[in-house]
Amino acid sequence: ALRLAQVAALGGPRRLADAASSVSRIGMRLGSEEEEAWVLEVLTWLCKHEATPELAEDEDVRRVSQWLMLIREERPEFFATGPKNRRLAARSPRKVLAAAAR
């Protein structure tokens, strides 16, 4: 219910909340303050790009969500440091989906 409310507040559709919430790291528990800040960044990015062809299928939303949570866990610096163009907000759905598929 929390993720549904967050996605709704961000202007995203229910299908996006349902698909993202089916990823255990997002939907099964609340994280630390830092983890929740990252979840909100992921949900914000998903809502911003939800109408793109790359995120048209729920499976793609799940794949991207899972990868974003995993990469943040394994390599916290991946999106947190470096030039602005490396931050999640600057990444296109095509590039994120391609990275998730590797």
C-alpha angles and dihedrals in degrees: 000000000000094000091046089054092046093050091045090051088052091052096251127140125256092247089063092051091047094049095045092044092054087070105093096223091056104032107032104058147001114257134208118293089266093049092049090051088055092047089053090050090050092048091047091052092047092050092048091053102030094113094056119108090240091065098037093106122065090224090060091050089051093047093050093044092050093047093048091052092046096047090049090052095045099036110018090176093059095093100007100070141033132047120349092251090066093061118103094246089061095050121100120227089242092058095044093048091048091051091048090052093056 
